[in-house]
């Protein structure tokens, strides 16, 4: 059976083929374990240069890419909206079922089309627009996230099957309510046995290294500015120097570098760029703690990956993060002082550090790839049954 897969990855057209970061090909490989072939509908950006060390070819004899007009942000979307609508007419083709990762501007539109065409629909819910709506100040963005919130509710209500990345959090806002629909939950993480290390001890001397992982760096929603301010505060308080590495790249990197310069911590802030999985593993195993002052999440795979290396993490109580971390490691997204307090406690208390490391490492085992893939496979097979009905 051929399935239509709608994702919102940043896909590049280069040299006659389509390329995406490793996560994108991880996603397609999961579907191919059950479906005979897939058509991937996604935004595509044509480029003349591409770093093939961190991007992998997506298209092959079982993966067809259906390229949609590229846009970034709601302003560019409005400019491309009519062209996108014309493209949507041909997106289903000979696909028998559709799986749409949401929330996504293109995903909502295609989900509605799929239902109108009476094609079986599955939604994979990976984030909550409600978190954005709740924290945004009155204005166009708050209105848009309010619309996304209701669109996601509607999509889940129309779907034959819904898979969530959280165990409980997203289900509360976006229940599956169609008669006969089925649900499950599984993370987007892919953690191989080789990725796991062990619980760790706090280093006794020398500089301390924090890490933060988010790509692309095109907005402030992952709290890069908060993390830089926390590093400045920790260096005022602590005798040991505290550095931070931000994995990822994007148009706001120069702005965050200027902030670090303004706060006098430019020498303590590093942007190593987009990392391969092996480079990411090295980053995690050579860090002392992770900080992620994110405003909204589903279930961040970067935290699960950090936990798999025994890394203590401090983040925010949004989305499914409270399902991962202990309450003592959660802070309000913009509370610099609270983040600094939590990290200072972790980085000066060996017993607390060891306890959080052990807890995180053990919890990460619940997200081992074999366990997650079994849930995904069962969900995809349920969609095949609906497609044959």
Order of alpha helices (4+ residues) and beta strands (2+ residues): beta-beta-beta-alpha-beta-beta-beta-alpha-beta-alpha-beta-alpha-alpha-beta-alpha-beta-beta-alpha-beta-alpha-beta-alpha-beta-alpha-beta-alpha-alpha-alpha
